[in-house]
């Protein structure tokens, strides 16, 4: 996989495809419903369907991009695959092992192999802990160093790998910039030598001039360590450049999934087309027709029947889209491009 490089303008260059490896993490019809109590004594309980029957898989050493509007369930799905949020229905499988119902104690050995990089580098680091304590905590919990000297050498190595000097060890988070704090967060995730990392909007809280540096770092780490990423973001251009495959979420469901080049060159779902049409174009000579969606996103408490997108869809077929749920089909067969739509864009 070719690293993402930033030019003079701060833009990024696209990654190259990586060979397909084994599936490292997968979900099978996973759902997360958050209860809402209403009425007297909790009668008439309703639910927020944050994630609703999602099946994805991420292969070893690849980046699966996950995009969609705010509130569509992207971050919840990322936490579900790590069992940081408990699923209501469905299965979560990590490296062939069903971890859906495992206790937290039984999950502990697997915690080494799956980690998360949080969106906000300001709130995700304990302000009362030094970098040495933040990065070294997991090393001690999992007994990855025999002596304190070994632990210190390991922390220094991790800081160097993410572009920080060893003397940063005894400083506190408030002494760093946002980009440096995110590097500390990445070092913390790397401390236990994971095979899979959920990157939950890892650069959205950073200055634009710093974002490309952090993205480059993540790609370089993937190249050297073979880590798989679930890359959650609302930045469509960024996801295009860093991902091998991309999944599009709407109202808790995956509506389209494809190799990155295929999805961006020929989106099949009307929602995907509308999302891509709204992405800023760096080239002023490149004209794109803006597809404006009508209405608002329906409530996840009371989703519409049939296809969840049908109230806003320009390709709505009465009597079909509002009655039945579309199958998630591969078009054409063997392409790896899947779409849940009765009337996909030709």
RANORFEN-V635338 format. One record per helix or strand of 3 or more residues. SS is the DSSP state (hx for helix, st for strand). FROM is the first residue (numbers start at 0). TO is the last residue. If there is no record, write none. Layout:
# RANORFEN-V635338
SS;FROM;TO
SS;FROM;TO
This chain:
# RANORFEN-V635338
st;22;35
hx;39;41
st;45;53
st;56;58
st;62;66
hx;73;80
st;88;93
hx;103;110
st;113;116
hx;130;140
hx;147;160
hx;165;169
hx;172;174
hx;177;189
st;195;199
hx;207;224
st;227;231
hx;235;241
st;244;249
st;252;258
hx;259;264
hx;269;276
hx;309;311
st;327;329
st;337;339
